[in-house]
């Protein structure tokens, strides 16, 4: 019988098993890290997506507003916006509905601080311009009819409420009740004139096209003061001479 080297045998038995360096460093299957997603309840997720969409719109403009961009902003899966809104048109339409509701609230509260009939008459136009300046992205999408689906109830109702508010304001100025469903020609002309003036002024202001006029006015004249004058100063000057 061969003599056994007890020292060698003991060392062999206590030696740890060989481990491949590649195998040790290789991650286990299914252990790949997954980007954490923000947990939301179902109803809260829809609102969170709309809030994220508003942030993306105001920061990156309409060109940067995509379903994937909104999902990233909200910290949820890319499929979440599609699940809640269907497509980009659906998302934009629901976002525009949010804009109209914000806008309508601003219009409704605009006359709270008015103390004279003139202040009350100017309060809504000022609030119109102020909302657009504070939320240019939302204001812009509200009037991009070609990008919106007005068959969606939320958008249709919010837009109709906005028009009803305008019609009521014109009716108060004319001291008559105006029904949004049936207008006389004069009522329609009064609504179109008021809306065209304020909407046109707002668009020019946001586009920077009023800077030239403001630069020619007395120092310190603001856009708000220019709006007041536009709405109160008669269009015609002195009547033509004989």
PAZAPA-4460 file (N, C-alpha, C; in steps of 0.05 Angstrom, whole numbers, plus 32768, in hexadecimal, padded with zeros to 4 digits):
% residues 242
    n_x    n_y    n_z   ca_x   ca_y   ca_z    c_x    c_y    c_z   seq   type   mol
   8011   7FE8   8000   8000   8000   8000   8012   8019   8000     1      X     A
   800B   802B   7FEE   801B   8044   7FEC   8017   8056   8004     2      X     A
   802D   8062   800D   802B   8074   8024   801E   808E   801C     3      X     A
   800B   8097   802B   7FFC   80AF   8025   8008   80C7   8032     4      X     A
   800D   80DC   8023   8017   80F5   802D   8000   8104   803A     5      X     A
   7FFE   8103   8054   7FE7   810E   8062   7FE5   812D   805F     6      X     A
   7FFC   813A   805D   7FFC   8157   805A   7FEF   815F   803F     7      X     A
   7FF8   8150   802A   7FED   8157   800F   7FCF   8151   800E     8      X     A
   7FC7   813A   801A   7FAB   8132   801A   7F9A   8147   8028     9      X     A
   7FA4   8150   803F   7F95   8164   804F   7F91   817E   803F    10      X     A
   7FA7   8186   8032   7FA6   819F   8022   7F92   819D   800C    11      X     A
   7F92   8185   7FFF   7F80   8181   7FE8   7F63   8182   7FF0    12      X     A
   7F5D   8176   8008   7F42   8175   8011   7F37   8191   8019    13      X     A
   7F49   81A1   8024   7F40   81BC   802E   7F41   81D2   8019    14      X     A
   7F4D   81CB   8001   7F4F   81E0   7FED   7F34   81E7   7FE2    15      X     A
   7F2D   8201   7FE0   7F12   8209   7FD5   7F0F   8201   7FB8    16      X     A
   7EF7   81FB   7FAF   7EF3   81F3   7F93   7EFA   820A   7F80    17      X     A
   7F03   8203   7F69   7F0B   8217   7F55   7EF2   8224   7F49    18      X     A
   7EF5   823D   7F47   7EDE   824D   7F3C   7EE8   825D   7F25    19      X     A
   7EDA   825A   7F0E   7EE2   8269   7EF7   7EDD   8287   7EFB    20      X     A
   7EF1   8297   7EF5   7EEE   82B4   7EF9   7ED7   82C0   7EE8    21      X     A
   7ED4   82B3   7ED0   7EBF   82BD   7EBE   7EA3   82B7   7ECA    22      X     A
   7EA1   829E   7ED4   7E87   8296   7EDF   7E80   82A6   7EF8    23      X     A
   7E95   82AD   7F08   7E90   82BC   7F21   7E86   82D8   7F1B    24      X     A
   7E91   82E3   7F05   7E8A   82FF   7EFF   7E70   8301   7EEE    25      X     A
   7E67   82EA   7EE4   7E4F   82EB   7ED2   7E36   82ED   7EE4    26      X     A
   7E25   8300   7EDE   7E0C   8304   7EEE   7DF9   82ED   7EEA    27      X     A
   7DEA   82E6   7EFE   7DD6   82D1   7EFB   7DC0   82DA   7EE8    28      X     A
   7DB5   82C6   7EDA   7D9F   82CC   7EC8   7D88   82D7   7ED7    29      X     A
   7D7C   82EC   7ECB   7D65   82F9   7ED7   7D6D   830D   7EEC    30      X     A
   7D87   8311   7EF1   7D8F   8324   7F05   7D97   833E   7EF9    31      X     A
   7D93   8341   7EDF   7D9A   835A   7ED2   7D8A   8371   7EDE    32      X     A
   7D98   8387   7EE2   7D8B   839E   7EEF   7D76   83AA   7EDC    33      X     A
   7D5F   83B1   7EE8   7D49   83BD   7ED9   7D44   83D9   7EE4    34      X     A
   7D41   83ED   7ED2   7D3D   8408   7EDB   7D24   8409   7EEC    35      X     A
   7D26   8414   7F04   7D10   8415   7F16   7CFB   8428   7F0A    36      X     A
   7CE1   8421   7F0E   7CCB   8431   7F05   7CBC   843C   7F1D    37      X     A
   7CB2   8454   7F1A   7CA3   8460   7F2F   7C88   8453   7F32    38      X     A
   7C81   8449   7F4A   7C67   843C   7F4D   7C50   8450   7F4F    39      X     A
   7C3A   844B   7F41   7C22   845C   7F42   7C0A   844A   7F44    40      X     A
   7BF5   8454   7F51   7BDB   8448   7F4E   7BD0   844E   7F32    41      X     A
   7BBD   843F   7F28   7BB5   8442   7F0D   7BAC   845E   7F07    42      X     A
   7B9A   8469   7F17   7B90   8485   7F12   7BA6   8499   7F15    43      X     A
   7BB7   8495   7F28   7BCD   84A9   7F2D   7BE1   84A8   7F16    44      X     A
   7BE4   8491   7F09   7BF7   848F   7EF3   7BEE   84A1   7EDB    45      X     A
   7BD5   84A1   7ED6   7BCB   84B1   7EBF   7BD1   84CF   7EC5    46      X     A
   7BCB   84D8   7EDD   7BD1   84F4   7EE4   7BEF   84FA   7EE4    47      X     A
   7BFE   84E7   7EED   7C1B   84EA   7EED   7C26   84EC   7ED1    48      X     A
   7C1B   84DE   7EBE   7C23   84DF   7EA2   7C1C   84FA   7E96    49      X     A
   7C05   8505   7E9D   7BFD   851F   7E92   7C0F   8535   7E9E    50      X     A
   7C15   8533   7EB7   7C28   8546   7EC3   7C43   8545   7EB7    51      X     A
   7C4C   852C   7EB2   7C66   8528   7EA4   7C65   8534   7E88    52      X     A
   7C4F   8530   7E7A   7C4C   853A   7E5F   7C4D   8558   7E5F    53      X     A
   7C41   8565   7E72   7C41   8582   7E74   7C5E   858C   7E78    54      X     A
   7C6D   857F   7E8A   7C89   8587   7E8F   7C99   8584   7E75    55      X     A
   7C96   856E   7E67   7CA5   856A   7E4E   7C9E   857F   7E3A    56      X     A
   7C84   8584   7E37   7C7B   8598   7E24   7C86   85B4   7E29    57      X     A
   7C85   85BC   7E42   7C8F   85D7   7E49   7CAD   85D9   7E47    58      X     A
   7CBB   85C2   7E4B   7CD8   85C3   7E4B   7CE3   85BE   7E2F    59      X     A
   7CD8   85AB   7E20   7CE3   85A2   7E07   7CD3   85AA   7DEF    60      X     A
   7CBB   85B5   7DF3   7CAA   85BD   7DDD   7C9B   85A5   7DD2    61      X     A
   7C89   85AB   7DBF   7C78   8596   7DB3   7C89   8581   7DA5    62      X     A
   7C9F   8589   7D98   7CAF   8576   7D8A   7CBC   8562   7D9C    63      X     A
   7CC0   8569   7DB5   7CCC   8556   7DC8   7CB9   8546   7DD8    64      X     A
   7C9F   854A   7DD3   7C8A   853C   7DE2   7C83   8522   7DD3    65      X     A
   7C8E   850C   7DDD   7C88   84F1   7DD2   7C7F   84DF   7DE8    66      X     A
   7C73   84C9   7DE1   7C6A   84B6   7DF6   7C81   84AC   7E06    67      X     A
   7C98   84A6   7DF9   7CAF   849C   7E08   7CBB   84B2   7E1A    68      X     A
   7CBB   84CB   7E11   7CC5   84E1   7E21   7CB4   84E4   7E3A    69      X     A
   7C9A   84E1   7E37   7C88   84E4   7E4E   7C8D   84CD   7E62    70      X     A
   7C90   84B5   7E57   7C95   849E   7E68   7CAF   84A1   7E78    71      X     A
   7CC3   84AB   7E6B   7CDD   84B0   7E79   7CDA   84C5   7E8E    72      X     A
   7CCB   84DA   7E88   7CC8   84F0   7E9B   7CB8   84E6   7EB4    73      X     A
   7CA5   84D5   7EB0   7C95   84CA   7EC6   7CA2   84B3   7ED4    74      X     A
   7CB7   84A7   7EC8   7CC5   8491   7ED4   7CB5   8477   7ED3    75      X     A
   7CA7   8473   7EBD   7C97   845A   7EBA   7C9E   844D   7E9F    76      X     A
   7C92   8436   7E9A   7C99   8427   7E82   7C8F   8436   7E69    77      X     A
   7C9C   8431   7E53   7C95   843E   7E3A   7C79   8438   7E31    78      X     A
   7C6E   8422   7E3B   7C53   841A   7E32   7C3D   8428   7E41    79      X     A
   7C44   8435   7E57   7C2F   8442   7E68   7C1F   8458   7E5A    80      X     A
   7C2C   846B   7E4C   7C1C   847F   7E3E   7C09   8474   7E29    81      X     A
   7C13   8460   7E1B   7C02   8453   7E06   7BEA   8446   7E13    82      X     A
   7BEE   8439   7E2A   7BD8   842B   7E38   7BC3   843F   7E41    83      X     A
   7BCA   8457   7E49   7BB7   846A   7E54   7BAB   847D   7E3E    84      X     A
   7BBB   8483   7E29   7BB2   8497   7E16   7BB0   848D   7DF9    85      X     A
   7BB9   8475   7DF4   7BB7   8469   7DDA   7BCE   8471   7DC8    86      X     A
   7BD1   848A   7DC1   7BE6   8493   7DB0   7BED   84B0   7DB7    87      X     A
   7BFF   84BD   7DA8   7C07   84D8   7DAE   7BF0   84EC   7DAC    88      X     A
   7BDF   84E8   7D98   7BC7   84F9   7D95   7BB6   84F8   7DAE    89      X     A
   7BB2   84E0   7DB8   7BA2   84DE   7DD1   7BAF   84EC   7DE8    90      X     A
   7BC9   84E9   7DEB   7BD7   84F7   7E01   7BD5   8515   7DFD    91      X     A
   7BDA   8520   7DE5   7BD9   853C   7DE1   7BBD   8547   7DE6    92      X     A
   7BA9   8538   7DDE   7B8D   8540   7DE2   7B86   8542   7E00    93      X     A
   7B8F   852E   7E0F   7B89   852F   7E2C   7B9A   8545   7E39    94      X     A
   7BB2   854A   7E2F   7BC2   8560   7E3A   7BB5   857B   7E34    95      X     A
   7BAB   857E   7E1C   7B9D   8597   7E14   7B84   859B   7E26    96      X     A
   7B76   8585   7E2D   7B5F   8587   7E3F   7B68   8592   7E5A    97      X     A
   7B7F   8589   7E64   7B8A   8593   7E7D   7B8F   85B1   7E7A    98      X     A
   7B9B   85B9   7E63   7BA1   85D5   7E5F   7B88   85E6   7E5F    99      X     A
   7B73   85DD   7E51   7B5A   85EC   7E51   7B4E   85EF   7E6D   100      X     A
   7B50   85D9   7E7D   7B45   85DB   7E98   7B55   85EF   7EA9   101      X     A
   7B6F   85EE   7EA6   7B80   8602   7EB4   7B78   861E   7EAB   102      X     A
   7B76   8622   7E91   7B70   863B   7E85   7B54   8645   7E8E   103      X     A
   7B40   8633   7E8F   7B25   863B   7E97   7B25   8644   7EB4   104      X     A
   7B35   8636   7EC5   7B36   863E   7EE1   7B42   8659   7EE4   105      X     A
   7B57   865F   7ED4   7B63   8679   7ED6   7B50   868F   7ECC   106      X     A
   7B40   8689   7EB8   7B2D   869D   7EAE   7B17   86A1   7EC3   107      X     A
   7B0E   868C   7ECF   7AF8   868E   7EE2   7AFF   869E   7EFB   108      X     A
   7B18   869C   7F03   7B21   86AB   7F1C   7B2C   86C6   7F15   109      X     A
   7B2E   86CE   7EFC   7B3C   86E6   7EF5   7B2E   86FF   7EFF   110      X     A
   7B13   86FE   7F02   7B04   8717   7F09   7B01   8719   7F27   111      X     A
   7B0C   8707   7F37   7B07   8707   7F54   7B11   8721   7F61   112      X     A
   7B27   872B   7F57   7B33   8743   7F64   7B2A   875D   7F57   113      X     A
   7B19   875B   7F42   7B11   8774   7F34   7AFE   8784   7F45   114      X     A
   7B02   879E   7F46   7AF1   87B0   7F56   7AE1   87C3   7F45   115      X     A
   7AE7   87C5   7F2B   7AD7   87D6   7F19   7ACF   87C6   7F00   116      X     A
   7ABB   87D0   7EF2   7AB3   87C2   7EDA   7ACA   87C0   7EC5   117      X     A
   7ADA   87D5   7EC3   7AF0   87D5   7EB1   7B05   87C0   7EB8   118      X     A
   7B0B   87BE   7ED2   7B1E   87AA   7EDB   7B13   878E   7ED5   119      X     A
   7AF9   878A   7ED9   7AED   8770   7ED4   7AEF   8769   7EB6   120      X     A
   7AEA   877E   7EA5   7AEB   8779   7E88   7B07   8772   7E7E   121      X     A
   7B1C   877D   7E8B   7B37   8778   7E83   7B43   8760   7E90   122      X     A
   7B36   8756   7EA5   7B42   8740   7EB5   7B45   8726   7EA4   123      X     A
   7B31   871F   7E95   7B32   8706   7E85   7B48   8708   7E70   124      X     A
   7B49   871D   7E60   7B5F   871F   7E4C   7B7A   871D   7E59   125      X     A
   7B7E   872A   7E6F   7B98   8729   7E7D   7B9E   870D   7E86   126      X     A
   7B8A   86FF   7E91   7B8E   86E4   7E9A   7B94   86D1   7E83   127      X     A
   7B88   86D7   7E6C   7B8C   86C7   7E53   7BAA   86C9   7E4C   128      X     A
   7BB4   86E1   7E4B   7BD0   86E5   7E43   7BE3   86DA   7E59   129      X     A
   7BDC   86DE   7E72   7BED   86D4   7E88   7BEF   86B5   7E88   130      X     A
   7BD9   86A8   7E82   7BDB   868A   7E81   7BED   8682   7E6A   131      X     A
   7BEB   868E   7E53   7BFB   8687   7E3C   7C19   868C   7E42   132      X     A
   7C1F   86A2   7E50   7C3B   86A7   7E57   7C46   8693   7E6B   133      X     A
   7C35   868B   7E7E   7C3E   8678   7E92   7C40   865C   7E88   134      X     A
   7C2F   8655   7E74   7C2E   8639   7E69   7C2E   863A   7E4B   135      X     A
   7C43   8644   7E3E   7C43   8647   7E21   7C3F   862C   7E12   136      X     A
   7C4A   8617   7E1D   7C47   85FD   7E10   7C2A   85F3   7E11   137      X     A
   7C1E   85F4   7E28   7C03   85EC   7E2B   7BF0   85FD   7E1A   138      X     A
   7BF5   8618   7E1B   7BE4   862A   7E0B   7BE6   8623   7DEE   139      X     A
   7BFE   861D   7DE5   7C02   8617   7DC8   7BF3   85FE   7DC0   140      X     A
   7BF5   85E9   7DD0   7BE8   85CF   7DC8   7BCA   85D1   7DC9   141      X     A
   7BBF   85E3   7DDA   7BA2   85E6   7DDB   7B96   85EF   7DC1   142      X     A
   7BA6   85FC   7DB0   7B9B   8607   7D97   7BA7   85F9   7D7F   143      X     A
   7BB5   85E2   7D83   7BBF   85D2   7D6C   7BAA   85BE   7D65   144      X     A
   7B94   85C7   7D58   7B7D   85B6   7D53   7B85   859E   7D42   145      X     A
   7B98   85A1   7D30   7BA0   858A   7D1F   7BAD   8574   7D2E   146      X     A
   7BB7   8579   7D46   7BC4   8564   7D56   7BB2   8558   7D6B   147      X     A
   7B99   8562   7D6D   7B88   855A   7D83   7B70   854A   7D79   148      X     A
   7B64   853A   7D8B   7B4C   852B   7D85   7B35   8536   7D95   149      X     A
   7B25   8547   7D89   7B0F   8554   7D98   7AF7   8541   7D9D   150      X     A
   7AF9   8529   7D94   7AE4   8515   7D9A   7AE8   850A   7DB7   151      X     A
   7AFF   850F   7DC2   7B04   8506   7DDE   7AF4   8518   7DF1   152      X     A
   7AE3   850C   7E02   7AD0   851C   7E12   7ADE   8531   7E24   153      X     A
   7AF4   852A   7E30   7B01   853D   7E42   7B0A   8556   7E33   154      X     A
   7B15   8553   7E1B   7B1E   856A   7E0C   7B06   857A   7E02   155      X     A
   7AF2   856C   7DF7   7ADA   857A   7DED   7ACD   858B   7E03   156      X     A
   7AC9   857F   7E1A   7ABC   858D   7E30   7ACC   85A5   7E3A   157      X     A
   7AE7   85A2   7E3C   7AF7   85B8   7E46   7AF8   85CF   7E32   158      X     A
   7AF9   85C8   7E18   7AFA   85DD   7E04   7ADF   85EC   7E03   159      X     A
   7AC9   85DC   7E05   7AAF   85E9   7E05   7AAB   85FB   7E1D   160      X     A
   7AB5   85F3   7E34   7AB3   8604   7E4C   7AC3   861E   7E48   161      X     A
   7AD9   861C   7E3A   7AE9   8634   7E35   7ADA   8647   7E23   162      X     A
   7ACD   863D   7E0E   7ABD   864E   7DFC   7AA6   865A   7E0B   163      X     A
   7A99   864A   7E1C   7A82   8654   7E2B   7A8A   866B   7E3E   164      X     A
   7AA2   8669   7E4A   7AAC   867E   7E5B   7AB0   8698   7E4B   165      X     A
   7ABB   8695   7E33   7ABF   86AD   7E22   7AA5   86B9   7E1A   166      X     A
   7A91   86A8   7E12   7A77   86B2   7E0A   7A69   86C0   7E21   167      X     A
   7A6B   86B5   7E39   7A5F   86C2   7E50   7A6B   86DD   7E56   168      X     A
   7A86   86DF   7E54   7A94   86F8   7E59   7A8B   870D   7E45   169      X     A
   7A88   8706   7E2C   7A7F   8719   7E17   7A62   8721   7E1D   170      X     A
   7A52   870E   7E25   7A36   8714   7E2C   7A34   8727   7E43   171      X     A
   7A45   8725   7E57   7A45   8738   7E6D   7A4C   8754   7E64   172      X     A
   7A60   8756   7E52   7A68   8770   7E47   7A52   877C   7E37   173      X     A
   7A43   876B   7E28   7A2D   8775   7E17   7A13   8777   7E27   174      X     A
   7A13   876E   7E40   79FC   876E   7E51   79E5   875E   7E45   175      X     A
   79EC   8747   7E3B   79D8   8735   7E30   79E1   8718   7E35   176      X     A
   79CE   8706   7E34   79D5   86EA   7E38   79DC   86DE   7E1D   177      X     A
   79F3   86D1   7E1B   79FB   86C4   7E02   79FB   86A6   7E06   178      X     A
   79ED   8698   7DF5   79ED   867B   7DF5   7A02   8671   7DE1   179      X     A
   7A14   865F   7DEB   7A29   8655   7DD9   7A1E   8644   7DC2   180      X     A
   7A06   863A   7DC5   79FB   8628   7DB1   79F0   8637   7D99   181      X     A
   79E6   864F   7D9D   79DA   865F   7D87   79E1   867C   7D8B   182      X     A
   79F0   8687   7D78   79FA   86A3   7D7A   79ED   86B4   7D64   183      X     A
   79E8   86CD   7D6A   79E1   86E0   7D55   79FB   86E8   7D47   184      X     A
   79F9   86F4   7D30   7A11   86FD   7D22   7A21   8711   7D32   185      X     A
   7A13   8723   7D3F   7A21   8737   7D4F   7A2F   872B   7D67   186      X     A
   7A22   8717   7D74   7A2F   8709   7D8A   7A48   86FA   7D81   187      X     A
   7A45   86EC   7D6B   7A5C   86DD   7D60   7A73   86F0   7D59   188      X     A
   7A6C   8707   7D4D   7A80   871A   7D46   7A8E   8725   7D5F   189      X     A
   7A7F   872A   7D74   7A8B   8735   7D8D   7A9E   8720   7D9A   190      X     A
   7A96   8707   7D99   7AA7   86F2   7DA4   7AC0   86EF   7D93   191      X     A
   7ABD   86EE   7D79   7AD4   86EA   7D67   7AE7   8702   7D69   192      X     A
   7ADC   871A   7D6C   7AED   8732   7D6E   7AFE   8731   7D87   193      X     A
   7AF1   872B   7D9E   7AFF   872B   7DB7   7B14   8715   7DB8   194      X     A
   7B0D   86FD   7DAE   7B1F   86E6   7DAE   7B37   86EB   7D9C   195      X     A
   7B31   86F6   7D84   7B46   86FB   7D71   7B5A   870F   7D7B   196      X     A
   7B50   8724   7D88   7B62   8738   7D92   7B75   872D   7DA8   197      X     A
   7B69   871F   7DBB   7B7A   8715   7DD2   7B8B   86FE   7DC9   198      X     A
   7B80   86EC   7DB9   7B90   86D5   7DB0   7BA7   86DF   7D9D   199      X     A
   7BA1   86F1   7D8C   7BB5   86FC   7D7A   7BCB   870A   7D89   200      X     A
   7BC3   871B   7D9D   7BD7   8729   7DAE   7BE8   8714   7DBC   201      X     A
   7BDC   86FF   7DC7   7BEB   86EB   7DD6   7BFF   86DD   7DC4   202      X     A
   7BF7   86D6   7DAC   7C08   86C8   7D9A   7C20   86D9   7D92   203      X     A
   7C1B   86F2   7D8C   7C30   8705   7D85   7C43   8709   7D9C   204      X     A
   7C38   870A   7DB4   7C49   870E   7DCC   7C5B   86F6   7DD1   205      X     A
   7C50   86DE   7DCF   7C60   86C6   7DD3   7C75   86C2   7DBE   206      X     A
   7C6F   86CB   7DA6   7C83   86C9   7D90   7C97   86DF   7D90   207      X     A
   7C95   86F2   7DA2   7CA8   8708   7DA3   7CA3   871D   7D8E   208      X     A
   7C8C   871D   7D82   7C87   872F   7D6C   7C7E   874B   7D75   209      X     A
   7C79   874E   7D8F   7C70   8768   7D99   7C88   8778   7DA4   210      X     A
   7C9F   876C   7DA4   7CB7   877A   7DB0   7CBC   8795   7DA1   211      X     A
   7CB8   8795   7D87   7CBD   87AD   7D78   7CAA   87C4   7D80   212      X     A
   7C90   87BD   7D84   7C7D   87D1   7D8C   7C83   87DA   7DA8   213      X     A
   7C89   87C7   7DBA   7C8F   87CF   7DD6   7CA7   87E0   7DD8   214      X     A
   7CBB   87DB   7DC6   7CD3   87EB   7DC7   7CCF   8808   7DBE   215      X     A
   7CB9   880D   7DB0   7CB4   8828   7DA6   7CA2   8838   7DB9   216      X     A
   7C97   882A   7DCE   7C85   8837   7DE1   7C94   8845   7DF7   217      X     A
   7C87   8856   7E06   7C95   8863   7E1D   7CA2   884F   7E2F   218      X     A
   7CB9   8856   7E3A   7CC8   8843   7E4A   7CB7   8839   7E62   219      X     A
   7CB9   881F   7E66   7CAA   8812   7E7C   7C8F   8808   7E74   220      X     A
   7C86   880C   7E5B   7C6C   8802   7E52   7C6E   87E3   7E50   221      X     A
   7C5C   87D5   7E5D   7C5D   87B8   7E5D   7C49   87AD   7E49   222      X     A
   7C4C   8793   7E44   7C39   8786   7E31   7C1D   8787   7E3D   223      X     A
   7C1A   8785   7E57   7C00   8786   7E63   7BF3   87A1   7E5F   224      X     A
   7C03   87B6   7E61   7BF8   87D2   7E5D   7BF1   87D5   7E3F   225      X     A
   7C00   87CA   7E2D   7BFA   87CB   7E11   7BDF   87BC   7E0C   226      X     A
   7BDB   87A6   7E19   7BC2   8797   7E16   7BAB   87A7   7E1F   227      X     A
   7BAE   87B4   7E36   7B98   87C5   7E41   7B91   87DB   7E2D   228      X     A
   7BA5   87E8   7E22   7BA0   87FD   7E0F   7B92   87F3   7DF6   229      X     A
   7B9B   87DB   7DED   7B90   87D0   7DD5   7B72   87CA   7DD8   230      X     A
   7B6A   87C2   7DF1   7B4F   87BA   7DF6   7B3D   87D2   7DFD   231      X     A
   7B49   87E9   7E04   7B39   8800   7E0D   7B3A   8818   7DFA   232      X     A
   7B50   881B   7DEB   7B52   8832   7DD9   7B42   882C   7DC0   233      X     A
   7B32   883F   7DB7   7B22   883B   7D9E   7B35   8836   7D86   234      X     A
   7B2B   8825   7D74   7B3B   8820   7D5C   7B3F   8839   7D4B   235      X     A
   7B29   8848   7D49   7B2A   8860   7D38   7B36   8877   7D47   236      X     A
   7B45   8888   7D3A   7B50   88A0   7D46   7B3C   88B7   7D41   237      X     A
   7B48   88CE   7D3A   7B37   88E4   7D34   7B28   88DF   7D1A   238      X     A
   7B0F   88E7   7D18   7B01   88E4   7CFF   7B0E   88F3   7CE9   239      X     A
   7B0D   88EA   7CD1   7B1A   88F8   7CBA   7B0D   8913   7CB6   240      X     A
   7B1D   8926   7CAE   7B13   8942   7CAA   7B03   8943   7C90   241      X     A
   7AF6   895A   7C8C   7AE6   895E   7C74   7AF7   895E   7C5B   242      X     A
***
